[in-house]
């Protein structure tokens, strides 16, 4: 329920920005259900999955305060399935932040 409300609120805000001509990027950990909800609520949404190996995700998470237990972290990472209904998947384990941004921007271009 919490995820659904969050997606609905994010989409409401995104539609307002889009109506004003402002490009929008939403970052979220999605499931099949939330991906479908994004598609229902945002016309033309582009869903890009950024995928990391678990060890690299743990390394990056260790660089900032972590508010999840190890089991919660592993479960969240496990949501990165190969059969997710996404438009594109980027393996970002060896990419810098700039390279990730550029790769997403290339996908976003018409």
Buried (B, 14 or more C-beta within 10 A) or exposed (E): EEBEEEBBEBBEEBBEEBEEEEEBEBEEEBBEEBBEBBBEBBEEBEBBBBBBBEEEBBEEBEEEEEEEEEEEBEEEBEEBEEEBBBEBBBEBBEBEEEEBEEBBEEEEEE
